[in-house]
Structures are given as C-alpha cells and as structure tokens.
Amino acid sequence: MKSGGAAVLVIVGVTGIALMGATLSAQSRGTDRRFSSPVEVSCAPAHVRGEVVRVELSDDGTMMGGVAPMGVSLSATPASVKSGTITFEATNVGYLPHELVVMPAPTTGVGTRRVNADGKIDETRSLGEASTSCGAGAGSGIEPGATSWVTMSLRPGLYELVCDVPWHYAQGMVSALRVY
C-alpha cells in the first residue's frame, strides 16, 4: 500500500514538472508572459503594405459576471509613422475578444469621446477596423491569441486607436497615433 502511494506522488510530481515545462516552452515561443495561462499568438498577414503599426490588445479578464473588463490596455508600436499607406496588425493577447478601430482624434483630445449607455462610442467617423480573427477588416471581434489587420492611407494628423467592445474604451482601451 505504501509503494502505491509513493507511485502516485511520483506521477503527480512528474505531471507538475511536465506542465511547468509546457508553460516555459509556450512562453519561449513569444506568448504573453504576464498571465499564468500563456496566450498562444497565432496568424498574421502574409503580405503587408506601407508602414506597419503593431497593436497589442490586452486585458486581465472580467468581473461582475463577465460584464466589466479588468485592466484593459491597447498599445501601438511605433507611436508615430510617416503618412501614406499604413498596415495595422492588431493582436489580442488577452482573455476577452477585442477590436481595433482607427479614428481621427477628437479636438478635445485622445480618450475623451462620450461613451453611450450601451458602453460603446460613436464610430461614424471610423476610417477602418480590424476585428476579424485571423483575417483582414471588420468582423465580430478578435479572439484571444488571434491577429487581425487593416491597411489604409492616412494623411498627417493625430489619430485615435480604440477598442469599441462595450466598456473597453470607457476603461481606457485607447491609444494615440501621430502621422507626420
């Protein structure tokens, strides 16, 4: 009976080591290291045109029964690009679906748009959107681990990159892009 118990302990120990090894292996392949469960990033455009802006969409999950996002962020690299053709590659490294909408910045400043009762902003001035998992253009959202992209021509000015999934913009999921 004691040897059976020891065998179980050894199996549990080996399983723990195997799981830890899988996590380290996934992290070394470029996954997001901030989460205890790494998010595997997959798919990207085969061909890009013009300047490339890489956008990372992130969150720390939800609270209140899955309604309110916790710790959302949207970051763009680089933060300024030359005018002309620009390809935005938006990768979701979070747990929730996200999207990328490109809009001219409001005169009141980046992040100052009015949020409607449904948690969304007015997108009527949108210049383009990346919200198709593993595809280009507008869709139903970028699933965790997926990338979406959109290519457009932008003139010099200040632009706002936003996630307009309900309440994400209100929680600060916005970034500025300067086009010179």
Contact map, one row per residue, 1 for C-alpha under 8 A:
111110000000000000000000000000000000000000000000000000000000000000000000000000000000000000000000000000000000000000000000000000000000000000000000000000000000000000000000000000000000
111111000000000000000000000000000000000000000000000000000000000000000000000000000000000000000000000000000000000000000000000000000000000000000000000000000000000000000000000000000000
111111100000000000000000000000000000000000000000000000000000000000000000000000000000000000000000000000000000000000000000000000000000000000000000000000000000000000000000000000000000
111111110000000000000000000000000000000000000000000000000000000000000000000000000000000000000000000000000000000000000000000000000000000000000000000000000000000000000000000000000000
111111111000000000000000000000000000000000000000000000000000000000000000000000000000000000000000000000000000000000000000000000000000000000000000000000000000000000000000000000000000
011111111100000000000000000000000000000000000000000000000000000000000000000000000000000000000000000000000000000000000000000000000000000000000000000000000000000000000000000000000000
001111111110000000000000000000000000000000000000000000000000000000000000000000000000000000000000000000000000000000000000000000000000000000000000000000000000000000000000000000000000
000111111111000000000000000000000000000000000000000000000000000000000000000000000000000000000000000000000000000000000000000000000000000000000000000000000000000000000000000000000000
000011111111100000000000000000000000000000000000000000000000000000000000000000000000000000000000000000000000000000000000000000000000000000000000000000000000000000000000000000000000
000001111111110000000000000000000000000000000000000000000000000000000000000000000000000000000000000000000000000000000000000000000000000000000000000000000000000000000000000000000000
000000111111111000000000000000000000000000000000000000000000000000000000000000000000000000000000000000000000000000000000000000000000000000000000000000000000000000000000000000000000
000000011111111100000000000000000000000000000000000000000000000000000000000000000000000000000000000000000000000000000000000000000000000000000000000000000000000000000000000000000000
000000001111111110000000000000000000000000000000000000000000000000000000000000000000000000000000000000000000000000000000000000000000000000000000000000000000000000000000000000000000
000000000111111111000000000000000000000000000000000000000000000000000000000000000000000000000000000000000000000000000000000000000000000000000000000000000000000000000000000000000000
000000000011111111100000000000000000000000000000000000000000000000000000000000000000000000000000000000000000000000000000000000000000000000000000000000000000000000000000000000000000
000000000001111111110000000000000000000000000000000000000000000000000000000000000000000000000000000000000000000000000000000000000000000000000000000000000000000000000000000000000000
000000000000111111111000000000000000000000000000000000000000000000000000000000000000000000000000000000000000000000000000000000000000000000000000000000000000000000000000000000000000
000000000000011111111100000000000000000000000000000000000000000000000000000000000000000000000000000000000000000000000000000000000000000000000000000000000000000000000000000000000000
000000000000001111111110000000000000000000000000000000000000000000000000000000000000000000000000000000000000000000000000000000000000000000000000000000000000000000000000000000000000
000000000000000111111111000000000000000000000000000000000000000000000000000000000000000000000000000000000000000000000000000000000000000000000000000000000000000000000000000000000000
000000000000000011111111100000000000000000000000000000000000000000000000000000000000000000000000000000000000000000000000000000000000000000000000000000000000000000000000000000000000
000000000000000001111111110000000000000000000000000000000000000000000000000000000000000000000000000000000000000000000000000000000000000000000000000000000000000000000000000000000000
000000000000000000111111111000000000110000000000000000000000000000000000000000000000000000000000000000000000000000000000000000000000000000000000000000000000000000000000000000000000
000000000000000000011111111100000000000000000000000000000000000000000000000000000000000000000000000000000000000000000000000000000000000000000000000000000000000000000000000000000000
000000000000000000001111111110000000000000000000000000000000000000000000000000000000000000000000000000000000000000000000000000000000000000000000000000000000000000000000000000000000
000000000000000000000111111111100000010100000000000000000000000000000000000000000000000000000000000000000000000000000000000000000000000000000000000000000000000000000000000000000000
000000000000000000000011111111111000010000000000000000000000000000000000000000000000000000000000000000000000000000000000000000000000000000000000000000000000000000000000000000000000
000000000000000000000001111111100000000000000000000000000000000000000000000000000000000000000000000000000000000000000000000000000000000000000000000000000000000000000000000000000000
000000000000000000000000111111100000000000000000000000000000000000000000000000000000000000000000000000000000000000000000000000000000000000000000000000000000000000000000000000000000
000000000000000000000000011111110000000110000000000000000000000000000000000000000000000000000000000000000000000000000000000000000000000000000000000000000000000000000000000000000000
000000000000000000000000011111111000011110000000000000000000000000000000000000000000000000001000000000000000000000000000000000000000000000000000000000000000000000000000000000000000
000000000000000000000000001001111110011100000000000000000000000000000000000000000000000000001000000000000000000000000000000000000000000000000000000000000000000000000000000000000000
000000000000000000000000001000111111010000000000000000000000000000000000000000000000000000000000000000000000000000000000000000000000000000000000000000000000000000000000000000000000
000000000000000000000000000000011111010000000000000000000000000000000000000000000000000000000000000000000000000000000000000000000000000000000000000000000000000000000000000000000000
000000000000000000000000000000011111111000000000000000000000000000000000000000000000000000000000000000000000000000000000000000000000000000000000000000000000000000000000000000000000
000000000000000000000000000000001111110000000000000000000000000000000000000000000000000000000000000000000000000000000000000000000000000000000000000000000000000000000000000000000000
000000000000000000000010000000000011111000000000000000000000000000000000000000000000000000000000000000000000000000000000000000000000000000000000000000000000000000000000000000000000
000000000000000000000010011000111111111100000000000000000000000000000000000000000000000000000000000000000000000000000000000000000000000000000000000000000000000000000000000000000000
000000000000000000000000000000110010111110000000000000000000000000000000000000000000000000001110000000000000000000000000000000000000000000000001100000000000000000000000000000000000
000000000000000000000000010001110000011111000000000000000000000000000000000000000000000000001000000000000000000000000000000000000000000000000000100000000000000000000000000000000000
000000000000000000000000000001100000001111100000000000000000000000000000000000000000000000111000000000000000000000000000000000000000000000000001111000000000000000000000000000000000
000000000000000000000000000000000000000111110000000000000000000000000000000000000000000000000000000000000000000000000000000000000000010000000000111000000000000000000000000000000000
000000000000000000000000000000000000000011111000000000000000000000000000000000000000000000000000000000000000000000000000000000000000010000000000011000000000000000000000000000000000
000000000000000000000000000000000000000001111100000000000000000000000000000000000000000010000000000000000000000000000000000000000000010000000000001110000000000000000000000000000000
000000000000000000000000000000000000000000111111000000000000000000000000000000000000000010000000000000000000000000000000000000000000011100000000000110000000000000000000000000000000
000000000000000000000000000000000000000000011111000000000000000000000000000000000000000000000000000000000000000000000000000000000000000000000000000000000000000000000000000000000000
000000000000000000000000000000000000000000001111100000000000000000000000000000000000000000000000000000000000000000000000000000000000000000000000000000000000000000000000000000000000
000000000000000000000000000000000000000000001111110100000000000000000000000000000000001000000000000000000000000000000000000000000000000000000000000000100000000000000000000000000000
000000000000000000000000000000000000000000000011111100000000000000000000000000000000111000000000000000000000000000000000000000000000000000000000000000100000000000000000000000000000
000000000000000000000000000000000000000000000001111100000000000000000000000000000001111000000000000000000000000000000000000000000000000000000000000000000000000000000000000000000000
000000000000000000000000000000000000000000000000111110000000000000000000000000001101111000000000000000000000000000000000000000000000000000000000000000000000000000000000000000000000
000000000000000000000000000000000000000000000001111111000000000000000000000000000000011110000000000000000000000000000000000000000000000000000000000000000000000000000000000000000000
000000000000000000000000000000000000000000000000001111100000000000000000000111101000011110000000000000000000000000000000000000000000000000000000000000000000000000000000000000000000
000000000000000000000000000000000000000000000000000111110000000000000000000111000000000111100000000000000000000000000000000000000000000000000000000000000000000000000000000000000000
000000000000000000000000000000000000000000000000000011111000000000000000011110000000000111100000000000000000000000000000000000000000000000000000000000000000000000000000000000000000
000000000000000000000000000000000000000000000000000001111100000000000000111100000000000001111000000000000000000000000000000000000000000000000000000000000000000000000000000000000000
000000000000000000000000000000000000000000000000000000111110000000000001111000000000000001111100011000000000000000000000000000000000000000000000000000000000000000000000000000000000
000000000000000000000000000000000000000000000000000000011111000000000001110000000000000000011110000000000000000000000000000000000000000000000000000000000000000000000000000000000000
000000000000000000000000000000000000000000000000000000001111100000001111100000000000000000001111000000000000000000000000000000000000000000000000000000000000000000000000000000000000
000000000000000000000000000000000000000000000000000000000111110000001111000000000000000000000110000000000000000000000000000000000000000000000000000000000000000000000000000000000000
000000000000000000000000000000000000000000000000000000000011111000001110000000000000000000000111000000000000000000000000000000000000000000000000000000000000000000000000000000000000
000000000000000000000000000000000000000000000000000000000001111111111100000000000000000000000000000000000000000000000000000000000000000000000000000000000000000000000000000000000000
000000000000000000000000000000000000000000000000000000000000111111111100000000000000000000000000000000000000000000000000000000000000000000000000000000000000000000000000000000000000
000000000000000000000000000000000000000000000000000000000000011111110000000000000000000000000000000000000000000000000000000000000000000000000000000000000000000000000000000000000000
000000000000000000000000000000000000000000000000000000000000011111110000000000000000000000000000000000000000000000000000000000000000000000000000000000000000000000000000000000000000
000000000000000000000000000000000000000000000000000000000000011111111000000000000000000000000000000000000000000000000000000000000000000000000000000000000000000000000000000000000000
000000000000000000000000000000000000000000000000000000000000011111111000000000000000000000000000000000000000000000000000000000000000000000000000000000000000000000000000000000000000
000000000000000000000000000000000000000000000000000000000000011111111100000000000000000000000000000000000000000000000000000000000000000000000000000000000000000000000010000000000000
000000000000000000000000000000000000000000000000000000000011111001111111000000000000000000000000000000000000000000000000000000000000000000000000000000000000000000000011001000000000
000000000000000000000000000000000000000000000000000000000011111000011111000000000000000000000000000000000000000000000000000000000000000000000000000000000000000000000000000000000000
000000000000000000000000000000000000000000000000000000000011100000001111100000000000000000000000000000000000000000000000000000000000000000000000000000000000000000000000001000000000
000000000000000000000000000000000000000000000000000000001111000000001111110000000000000000000000000000000000000000000000000000000000000000000000000000000000000000000001001110000000
000000000000000000000000000000000000000000000000000000011110000000000011111000000000000000000000000000000000000000000000000000000000000000000000000000000000000000000000000111000000
000000000000000000000000000000000000000000000000000000111100000000000001111100000000000000000000000000000000000000000000000000000000000000000000000000000000000011100000000011100000
000000000000000000000000000000000000000000000000000000111000000000000000111110000000000000000000000000000000000000000000000000000000000000000000000000000000000000000000000001100000
000000000000000000000000000000000000000000000000000011110000000000000000011111100000000000000000000000000000000000000000000000000000000000000000000000000000000000000000000000101000
000000000000000000000000000000000000000000000000000011100000000000000000001111110000000000000000000000000000000000000000000000000000000000000000000000000000000000000000000000000000
000000000000000000000000000000000000000000000000000011000000000000000000000111111000000000000000000000000000000000000000000000000000000000000000000000000000000000000000000000000000
000000000000000000000000000000000000000000000000000010000000000000000000000111111000000000000000000000000000000000000000000000000000000000000000000000000000000000000000000000011100
000000000000000000000000000000000000000000000000000000000000000000000000000011111100000000000000000000000000000000000000000000000000000000000000000000000000000000000000000000001111
000000000000000000000000000000000000000000000000001010000000000000000000000001111110000000000000000000000000000000000000000000000000000000000000000000000000000000000000000000001111
000000000000000000000000000000000000000000000000001000000000000000000000000000011111000000000000000000000000000000000000000000000000000000000000000000000001000000000000000000000011
000000000000000000000000000000000000000000000000000000000000000000000000000000001111110000000000000000000000000000000000000000000000000000000000000000001111000000000000000000000011
000000000000000000000000000000000000000000000000011000000000000000000000000000000111110000000000000000000000000000000000000000000000000000000000000000011110000000000000000000000000
000000000000000000000000000000000000000000000000111000000000000000000000000000000011111000000000000000000000000000000000000000000000000000000000000000111100000000000000000000000000
000000000000000000000000000000000000000000000000111110000000000000000000000000000011111100000000000000000000000000000000000000000000000000000000000000111100000000000000000000000000
000000000000000000000000000000000000000000000001111110000000000000000000000000000000111110000000000000000000000000000000000000000000000000000000000011110000000000000000000000000000
000000000000000000000000000000000000000000000000000111100000000000000000000000000000011111000000000000000000000000000000000000000100000000000000000011100000000000000000000000000000
000000000000000000000000000000000000000000011000000111100000000000000000000000000000001111100000000000000000000000000000000000000100000000000000001111000000000000000000000000000000
000000000000000000000000000000000000000000000000000001111000000000000000000000000000000111110000001100000000000000000000000000000100000000000000001110000000000000000000000000000000
000000000000000000000000000000000000000010000000000001111000000000000000000000000000000011111000000000000000000000000000000000000000000000000100111100000000000000000000000000000000
000000000000000000000000000000000000000010000000000000011100000000000000000000000000000001111100110000000000000000000000000000000000000000000111111000000000000000000000000000000000
000000000000000000000000000000110000001110000000000000011110000000000000000000000000000000111110000000000000000000000000000000000000000000000001110000000000000000000000000000000000
000000000000000000000000000000000000001000000000000000001111100000000000000000000000000000011111100000000000000000000000000000000000000000000001100000000000000000000000000000000000
000000000000000000000000000000000000001000000000000000000111100000000000000000000000000000001111100000000000000000000000000000000000000000000001000000000000000000000000000000000000
000000000000000000000000000000000000000000000000000000000010100000000000000000000000000000000111110000000000000000000000000000000000000000000011000000000000000000000000000000000000
000000000000000000000000000000000000000000000000000000000000000000000000000000000000000000010111111000000000000000000000000000000000000000001111000000000000000000001000000000000000
000000000000000000000000000000000000000000000000000000001000000000000000000000000000000000010001111100000000000000000000000000000010000000001110000000000000000000111000000000000000
000000000000000000000000000000000000000000000000000000001000000000000000000000000000000001000000111110000000000000000000000000001110000000001100000000000000000001111000000000000000
000000000000000000000000000000000000000000000000000000000000000000000000000000000000000001000000011111000000000000000000000000001110000000000000000000000000000011110000000000000000
000000000000000000000000000000000000000000000000000000000000000000000000000000000000000000000000001111100000000000000000000001111100000000000000000000000000000011110000000000000000
000000000000000000000000000000000000000000000000000000000000000000000000000000000000000000000000000111110000000000000000000001111000000000000000000000000000001111000000000000000000
000000000000000000000000000000000000000000000000000000000000000000000000000000000000000000000000000011111000000000000000001011110000000000000000000000000000001111000000000000000000
000000000000000000000000000000000000000000000000000000000000000000000000000000000000000000000000000001111100000000000000000011100000000000000000000000000000111100000000000000000000
000000000000000000000000000000000000000000000000000000000000000000000000000000000000000000000000000000111110110000000000000000000000000000000000000000000000011100000000000000010000
000000000000000000000000000000000000000000000000000000000000000000000000000000000000000000000000000000011111110110000000000000000000000000000000000000000000000000000000000000000000
000000000000000000000000000000000000000000000000000000000000000000000000000000000000000000000000000000001111100000000000000000000000000000000000000000000000000000000000000000000000
000000000000000000000000000000000000000000000000000000000000000000000000000000000000000000000000000000000111110100000000000000000000000000000000000000000000000000000000000000000000
000000000000000000000000000000000000000000000000000000000000000000000000000000000000000000000000000000001111111100000000000000000000000000000000000000000000000000000000000000000000
000000000000000000000000000000000000000000000000000000000000000000000000000000000000000000000000000000001101111110000000000000000000000000000000000000000000001100000000000001110000
000000000000000000000000000000000000000000000000000000000000000000000000000000000000000000000000000000000000111110000000000000000000000000000000000000000000000100000000100101100000
000000000000000000000000000000000000000000000000000000000000000000000000000000000000000000000000000000000101111111000000000000000000000000000000000000000000000000000000000000000000
000000000000000000000000000000000000000000000000000000000000000000000000000000000000000000000000000000000100011111100000100000000000000000000000000000000000000000000000000000000000
000000000000000000000000000000000000000000000000000000000000000000000000000000000000000000000000000000000000000111110000110000000000000000000000000000000000000000000000000000000000
000000000000000000000000000000000000000000000000000000000000000000000000000000000000000000000000000000000000000011111111110000000000000000000000000000000000000000000000110000000000
000000000000000000000000000000000000000000000000000000000000000000000000000000000000000000000000000000000000000001111111110000000000000000000000000000000000000000000000000000000000
000000000000000000000000000000000000000000000000000000000000000000000000000000000000000000000000000000000000000000111111000000000000000000000000000000000000000000000000000000000000
000000000000000000000000000000000000000000000000000000000000000000000000000000000000000000000000000000000000000000111111000000000000000000000000000000000000000000000110000000000000
000000000000000000000000000000000000000000000000000000000000000000000000000000000000000000000000000000000000000000111111100000000000000000000000000000000000000000001111110000000000
000000000000000000000000000000000000000000000000000000000000000000000000000000000000000000000000000000000000000000111111110000000000000000000000000000000000000000011110100000000000
000000000000000000000000000000000000000000000000000000000000000000000000000000000000000000000000000000000000000011110011111000000000000000000000000000000000000000010000100000000000
000000000000000000000000000000000000000000000000000000000000000000000000000000000000000000000000000000000000000001110001111110000000000000000000000000000000000000000000000000000000
000000000000000000000000000000000000000000000000000000000000000000000000000000000000000000000000000000100000000000000000111111000000000000000000000000000000000000000000000000000000
000000000000000000000000000000000000000000000000000000000000000000000000000000000000000000000000000000000000000000000000011111000000000000000000000000000000000000000000000000000000
000000000000000000000000000000000000000000000000000000000000000000000000000000000000000000000000000000110000000000000000011111100000000000000000000000000000000000000000000000000000
000000000000000000000000000000000000000000000000000000000000000000000000000000000000000000000000000011110000000000000000001111111000000000000000000000000000000000000000000000000000
000000000000000000000000000000000000000000000000000000000000000000000000000000000000000000000000000011110000000000000000000011111000000000000000000000010000000000000000000000000000
000000000000000000000000000000000000000000000000000000000000000000000000000000000000000000000000000011100000000000000000000001111100000011000000000001010000000000000000000000000000
000000000000000000000000000000000000000000000000000000000000000000000000000000000000000000000000001111000000000000000000000001111110000011000000000011000000000000000000000000000000
000000000000000000000000000000000000000000000000000000000000000000000000000000000000000111000000001110000000000000000000000000011111000111100100000111000000000000000000000000000000
000000000000000000000000000000000000000000000000000000000000000000000000000000000000000000000000011100000000000000000000000000001111100111111100000110000000000000000000000000000000
000000000000000000000000000000000000000000000000000000000000000000000000000000000000000000000000000000000000000000000000000000000111111111111100001110000000000000000000000000000000
000000000000000000000000000000000000000000000000000000000000000000000000000000000000000000000000000000000000000000000000000000000011111000101110011100000000000000000000000000000000
000000000000000000000000000000000000000001111000000000000000000000000000000000000000000000000000000000000000000000000000000000000001111100000100011100000000000000000000000000000000
000000000000000000000000000000000000000000001000000000000000000000000000000000000000000000000000000000000000000000000000000000000001111110000000001110000000000000000000000000000000
000000000000000000000000000000000000000000001000000000000000000000000000000000000000000000000000000000000000000000000000000000000111011111000000000111000000000000000000000000000000
000000000000000000000000000000000000000000000000000000000000000000000000000000000000000000000000000000000000000000000000000000011111001111100000000111000000000000000000000000000000
000000000000000000000000000000000000000000000000000000000000000000000000000000000000000000000000000000000000000000000000000000011111000111110000000000000000000000000000000000000000
000000000000000000000000000000000000000000000000000000000000000000000000000000000000000000000000000000000000000000000000000000000111100011111000000000000000000000000000000000000000
000000000000000000000000000000000000000000000000000000000000000000000000000000000000000000000000000000000000000000000000000000000011000001111100000000000000000000000000000000000000
000000000000000000000000000000000000000000000000000000000000000000000000000000000000000000000000111000000000000000000000000000000011100000111110000000000000000000000000000000000000
000000000000000000000000000000000000000000000000000000000000000000000000000000000000000000110000111000000000000000000000000000000111110000011111011100000000000000000000000000000000
000000000000000000000000000000000000000000000000000000000000000000000000000000000000000000010001110000000000000000000000000000000000100000001111110000000000000000000000000000000000
000000000000000000000000000000000000001010000000000000000000000000000000000000000000000000011111100000000000000000000000000000000000000000000111110000000000000000000000000000000000
000000000000000000000000000000000000001111000000000000000000000000000000000000000000000000111100000000000000000000000000000000000000000000000011111000000000000000000000000000000000
000000000000000000000000000000000000000011100000000000000000000000000000000000000000000000111000000000000000000000000000000000000000110000000111111100000000000000000000000000000000
000000000000000000000000000000000000000011110000000000000000000000000000000000000000000011110000000000000000000000000000000000000001111000000100111110000000000000000000000000000000
000000000000000000000000000000000000000000011000000000000000000000000000000000000000000011100000000000000000000000000000000000000111111110000100011111000000000000000000000000000000
000000000000000000000000000000000000000000011000000000000000000000000000000000000000001111000000000000000000000000000000000000001111001110000000001111100000000000000000000000000000
000000000000000000000000000000000000000000000000000000000000000000000000000000000000001110000000000000000000000000000000000000011100000110000000000111110000000000000000000000000000
000000000000000000000000000000000000000000000001100000000000000000000000000000000000111100000000000000000000000000000000000000000000000000000000000011111000000000000000000000000000
000000000000000000000000000000000000000000000000000000000000000000000000000000000001111000000000000000000000000000000000000000110000000000000000000001111100000000000000000000000000
000000000000000000000000000000000000000000000000000000000000000000000000000000000011110000000000000000000000000000000000000000000000000000000000000000111110000000000000000000000000
000000000000000000000000000000000000000000000000000000000000000000000000000000000011110000000000000000000000000000000000000000000000000000000000000000011111000000000000000000000010
000000000000000000000000000000000000000000000000000000000000000000000000000000000011000000000000000000000000000000000000000000000000000000000000000000001111100000000000000000000011
000000000000000000000000000000000000000000000000000000000000000000000000000000000110000000000000000000000000000000000000000000000000000000000000000000000111110000000000000000000111
000000000000000000000000000000000000000000000000000000000000000000000000000000000000000000000000000000010000000000000000000000000000000000000000000000000011111000000000000000000111
000000000000000000000000000000000000000000000000000000000000000000000000000000000000000000000000000000011000000000000000000000000000000000000000000000000001111100000000000000011110
000000000000000000000000000000000000000000000000000000000000000000000000000000000000000000000000000001111000010000000000000000000000000000000000000000000000111110000000000000011110
000000000000000000000000000000000000000000000000000000000000000000000000000000000000000000000000000001111000011000000000000000000000000000000000000000000000011111000000000001111000
000000000000000000000000000000000000000000000000000000000000000000000000010000000000000000000000000111100000000000000000000000000000000000000000000000000000001111100000000001111000
000000000000000000000000000000000000000000000000000000000000000000000000010000000000000000000000001111100000000000000000000000000000000000000000000000000000000111110000100011100000
000000000000000000000000000000000000000000000000000000000000000000000000010000000000000000000000011110000000000000000000000000000000000000000000000000000000000011111001100011000000
000000000000000000000000000000000000000000000000000000000000000000000000000000000000000000000000011110000000000000000001100000000000000000000000000000000000000001111111100000000000
000000000000000000000000000000000000000000000000000000000000000000000000000000000000000000000000111000000000000000000011000000000000000000000000000000000000000000111111100000000000
000000000000000000000000000000000000000000000000000000000000000000000000000000000000000000000000000000000000000000000111000000000000000000000000000000000000000000011111100000000000
000000000000000000000000000000000000000000000000000000000000000000011000000000000000000000000000000000000000000000000111000000000000000000000000000000000000000000011111111000000000
000000000000000000000000000000000000000000000000000000000000000000001001000000000000000000000000000000000000000000000010000000000000000000000000000000000000000000111111111110000000
000000000000000000000000000000000000000000000000000000000000000000000000000000000000000000000000000000000000001000100011100000000000000000000000000000000000000001111111111111000000
000000000000000000000000000000000000000000000000000000000000000000000000000000000000000000000000000000000000000000100010000000000000000000000000000000000000000000000011111110000000
000000000000000000000000000000000000000000000000000000000000000000001011000000000000000000000000000000000000000000000000000000000000000000000000000000000000000000000011111110000000
000000000000000000000000000000000000000000000000000000000000000000000001100000000000000000000000000000000000001000000000000000000000000000000000000000000000000000000001111111000000
000000000000000000000000000000000000000000000000000000000000000000000001110000000000000000000000000000000000000000000000000000000000000000000000000000000000000001100001111111100000
000000000000000000000000000000000000000000000000000000000000000000000000111000000000000000000000000000000000011000000000000000000000000000000000000000000000000111100000100111110000
000000000000000000000000000000000000000000000000000000000000000000000000011100000000000000000000000000000000011000000000000000000000000000000000000000000000000111000000000011111000
000000000000000000000000000000000000000000000000000000000000000000000000000000100000000000000000000000001000010000000000000000000000000000000000000000000000011110000000000001111100
000000000000000000000000000000000000000000000000000000000000000000000000000100111000000000000000000000000000000000000000000000000000000000000000000000000000011110000000000000111110
000000000000000000000000000000000000000000000000000000000000000000000000000000111000000000000000000000000000000000000000000000000000000000000000000000000001111000000000000000011111
000000000000000000000000000000000000000000000000000000000000000000000000000000011110000000000000000000000000000000000000000000000000000000000000000000000111111000000000000000001111
000000000000000000000000000000000000000000000000000000000000000000000000000000011110000000000000000000000000000000000000000000000000000000000000000000000011100000000000000000000111
